[in-house]
């Protein structure tokens, strides 16, 4: 099982709990390519009584049609709005203060709407804050967990933002989500098996975006789809959950091997360097070189969890902002 929970994550959780009573609105920054997997269920539980603006970052890298589906999905939830943005584009961010005021409801005219910005590592929180502030305030970087402490930033539109360190949960139970997070770069590369992640990702891309995969790597054909009726079966003595490769129905290792062969991964004697193929696929996926791709849809949310979220949301009264 993939999992990652550095010690400073516990401190971040405590800081969030201490600050929440004074917060009017929560901005949860999600990766538009994996809005479900990049949503930390621990943060959802901590903030369930607060109105939430779901900011789908990196929308320029995601499939536009699927982004619209995700926006509709979130907008249908109580006290929730969704906004797809490219965090480096100022025009995309202009609606954020207005939406925060709408979600906050009645707030005293002499104070700002207090907004906490949350999200897992490396989803673009700091880039969002810098874009809203119009200057470089929050540190940014391509590695997860760049932000290590809370920062408060006042922006135009009478909004005060509180940035928080990126927080992953102690154990990622949904292994499909774990692999998508690893593929996106949300988990440090030193904590993952590159080849393993690339093989699962290649199989998923063959299922969802076969043309993009074939075009980028000049593959004459992909391995044939082979449905496996045993894909969802769990061994009594094994890890819970389905066989992700069997579920995808494509030979991910064959795809990664083909990529390696075309991108400098062919060793003397015809031996294939799978790690080279894995590096090429994951790096180019993260950089958007395969095109605008989304790795999951609302239909991929586990049914039991989707129902639980709906029940919890309907049970909560529509929250109102504190007026102190």
Secondary structure, 3 states (H helix, E strand, C coil): CCCCCCCHHHHHHHHHHHHHCCCCEEEEEEECCCCCCCCCHHHHHHCCCCEEEEEEECHHHCCHHHHHHHHHHHHCCCCEEEEECCCCCHHHHCHHHHHHHHHHCCCCCCCCEEEEEECCCCCCHHHHHHHHHCCCCCCCCCCCCCCCCCEEEEECCCEEEEECCCCCCCCCCCHHHHHHHHHHCCCCHHHCCHHHHHHHHHHHHHHHCHHHHHHHHCCCCCCCCCCCCCCCCCCCCCCCCCCHHHHHCCCHHHHHHHHHHHCCCECHHHCECHHHHHHHHHHHHHCCCCCCCCCCCHHHCCHHHHHHHHHHHHHCCCCCCCCC
